[in-house]
Amino acid sequence: MKKLTASEYDNLEKINTGRSSVFYDAILNLKIHESLIIEKQEWKRYRTPSRICRYIEKKKQCKIHLCFACQ
């Protein structure tokens, strides 16, 4: 067990409970001008990233810009 300082605690990723996923939590924890890259082989979920982003935009009243890259 390790005791955390206040600054270490603030730097931790906050994880929601219930229907949330790692991707959902990562989007909610993004700050302005931060990006998230997910490769196709990492994505194992039924819902597409754009669908999850639209849900978050509707629920949290925020705007998320998506960019898809293909190789």
Buried (B, 14 or more C-beta within 10 A) or exposed (E): EEEEEEEEEEEEEEEEEEEEEEBBEBBBBEEEEEEEEEEEEEEEEEEEBEEBBBEBEEEEEEEBEEEEEEE
